[in-house]
Amino acid sequence: MRLDPMNPYRHAVETGIAYAHMRAERWEDALRWAERALQSQPNTGNAARAIAISKAMMGQFDEARQAVKKLLELDPEARISNRPLLYVSAEFRARITDALRKAGMPE
């Protein structure tokens, strides 16, 4: 996929693609797109969150903790309770919540 390199909102598209891959449980693809988004816009908390979730869901908890740390630098108010994934099943949300807990995300 080619995106306009001059588009100031490219990171939003890349983050959206990352979240689409997460919903399909394609964690490696989600991670790749989230990392691209964070590279495009280093201040995007949603991409940092997607990285934390993807790494945690792949069992890479040390790296997920680093991603949570980055997320909290970008968005100090981010918590599991105030940044829920929308439009997903309760079972999927519970799995993501558990993974974020293991990665050290505050409640």
Secondary structure by P-SEA (a helix, b strand, c coil): ccccccccaaaaaaaaaaaaaaaacaaaaaaaaaaaaaaaccccaaaaaaaaaaaaaacaaaaaaaaaaaaaaacccccccccccccccaaaaaaaaaaaaaacccc
